[in-house]
Amino acid sequence: MRWFLIVIAVVANDVSSIADEPEPSTIRPAAVIDGTGPGWQEWHQTQFVNVNCDENTWSWPEGQIHSTGQPVGVIRSTKPLRNFELVVEWRHLREGGNSGVFLWASEASLTGLERGRLPAGIEVQILDHGYATQYKARTGKDPDWFTTNGDVFPTGNASMTPFPPVAPNGKRSFPSKNLSRGVGEWNHYYIRAINGEVRLWVNGEEVSGGTDCQPAEGYLCLESEGSPIEFRHLRIRELP
């Protein structure tokens, strides 16, 4: 009888220990690609040329890239790109800030681009959360056609089949998660642009993108659009 009670006690203790063990987490950790390793190159001022901004719109203090936001326009890469990966960190310096990264911007749309105009290509948008509030106050309309967490969409005569969720107009890929941080905080973008397909990771998680992009080759552009913004650690890895 004594041995029987001991066995029961041991079994009960084992069951209790198993019950106390935490269940395996189903949440996958964010995978932040930092742009280091074979093939990655950090880009600096020498990799860009001004298109339709003022001479003082863009500056490069201590390795960072600063834009005043005035006037609206872009700088572009010195050479066109086809298949590549890109990492960059960015932060808005004013509430409601607006900017973006243009992929595969066409040479035709950049040639003679007027002041205040933007090129045709695939834009990966960079909006501060305050932009939606300001838009509604300014227009009286609900900001349901854009988000502030990493939309991807074609501009000008470019085209793209967006990944879901899709904006009401059918052109924008809305992010599947809201991961962007607010004004003054650094955000991390990892962008993969391969064979006419674009995918965006925001702060370590994939959220949006599209396929069947036209054009699928062109210039990389950084956008100035009305408010100051900073970029840093912009790195590119070109692919076959």
N, C-alpha and C positions, 0 to 999 in steps of 0.2 A: 504493500500500500504506500509506503514511504517513497519507494522509487517511482511509483505511478504519479504521485503528486509532484515530484521533482521534474519529471518529463513534461507534465502539463505546464509547470511554471516556466520552463525553458522555451517551450513552443510559444506560449503567450508572450514572452519577452521578445522573441524573434518577430512575431507578427506586429507587436507594438513598434519595434524599430523600423520595420518596413513601412508602416503607416506614417511614421514621422519623417521619412525621407521625402524631400521635395520632388515634385514631378518634373521631368525634363522640360526645359523651356522651349516653346514653339516660336519664340521671337528670334529672328536671325539678326546677328549684330551687323551694324552698318559697315560696309566695306569701302573705306575711303582710299582711292587710288591717288597717290601723291605725285605721280609723274617722275619718279626716279627709277633708275635701272637702265638696261640696254636700250638704246634707240631714242631715249627722251632727250630733248634739248630745251633749255630755258630761253625764251624769246625776250629780246630787249628792244630798245628804240631803233636799232639798226635793221630790225626785221619789219618795220612799218614805214609807210609813207602817208603823208597827209593827202586827203582827197578834196574835201570841201569845208574844212574847219579853219579857224583863225590860227595864226602861228602860236599863240599862247593858250589855245584850247587844251592841248595835251602837254603834260610835263612828266618827267621820269625821276622823281626824287628818291634817292636811296633805294633803287631797285623796284620801287612801286610805279604804277601807272596812274596818273591823276588826270581827270577831265573836269573842266569847269562846267560842262554842260551847255556852253554857249559858243557858237551857234549850234543848231541841230546839224549833224553831219557825221562823217566817219573817217577813221584812218583804216588803211588796208595793208595786208601783208605784201611784201615786195615780190612774192611769186604766188601763182595759183597752187591750190592743193586739191588732191582727189580723195585718197583714203588716208585717214589720220585719226589720232586720238588727241584730246586736248584736256588739260586741267587748268583751272584758274580759280583764284579766290577773289571775292568782290564784296564791297560794302557801300551802301548809300550813305551820303553825308548830310542829307536833308530828307525830311519826311515827304513821302509821296514821290520819291525819285524814280526816274525812268531811264533805262538803258538797255543794251542788248549785245549779243554776239551774233554776227552774221556769218553763216557758212555758205561756201560756194557762190558768193556774190559774183554775178557775171561781169565780164570786162566791159560789155556794151553798156550796162547800166551805170558803171562807174566812170566811164569816159565822159568828161564834160559835165559831171553831176553838179547841178546848181546848189548854191548855198541853201540850207534848210531842207534839202531832199535826202532820201535814203535809197540805197540800191535794191535791186531785185536779187533775192536769194532765199535762204532758209534762216529765219531769225529764232534764236534761243533768247527769250525775253528775260529781262532783269528788272522787275518792278518792286518797289517798296510797298508794304501793306497799306500805307496811308494813301496810296494812289487811288484805290477803290473808293475810299471815303470822300476824297477830294473830287473824284469824277461825279459821284452822285450829287454832291453839294453844288457843283458847277453846272450840271446838265439837268438835274432832277430825274435822271433815269437810273435804273438799277444796273450795276456793273456785272451783268450776267454773260457778257460776250468775251470776257477775259478773266484771268486770275492773277494773283501776285505770287505764285509759287513755282513758276517755270513752264510757261506756255511755249510750244514749238509750232511755228507756222510759216507758210510761204509769203513773200512780199513781192510786190510788182507783178511781173508776168511769170514768176516762178510757180511751181506746183508741187504738191505733196499729198499723199494719202495719210491722214493722221491716225495715230494709235488712239484707241479709246482710253478714257472718256473724251468725247469730241464736243467742241463748242457748238452752240445753236446754229452758227452759220456753216458748219460742216468742214471748216478749214483748219481750225486750231486743234492741236492735241492738248487737252487739259491735263494737269498732273493728277496722278492717282492718289497722291498724298500731299498734304500741306506741310512742307518741311523748311521753307525759307525763314530766316531770322530777320528781325526788324532793323530799322535804321541804326547805323553805327556799329552793327555786328557783322563779323566776317562770315560769309557763306562760301561753300565749296561746290563748284560745278565740275563734273567729269562728263565730257561729251565724246561720243564715238560716232564718227561719220565715215561709213564704209559702203561702197557700192550703192550709192543712192539711198541709204538708210541712215537715219539720225536717231540716236538714243541719248537721253539726258539723265544723269544721276545728280540729285540735289542732296548735299550733305550726307553722301554715302549710300543713298537708295535710289534705284531707278524709278522715274516717275512719268516720263512722257517721251514722245518722239514721233517718227513717221517714216514711211517708205515711199518708193517710187518718186523720189525727189528729182526734179528737173529745174535747174541744172544739177548735175552731180559732180561738178568740178568747178572751181573758181577761187575767189579770194576770201580770206578770213578778214573780217572787219570788226572793229570795236566802235560802239555807237556813243555819240554825244547827243543827249536829248533833253536839255532844259534844266538839269540839276547836277550838282557835283557828285562824282563817284570815284572810287579808288579800286584798282585791281592790283593783284600781286601774284607771284609764283605762277606766271603763265608759261606752261610747258606744252610742247607739241611732240608727238611721235608719229612720223610719217610711215605709212604702211604700203605694201605692194598693191 
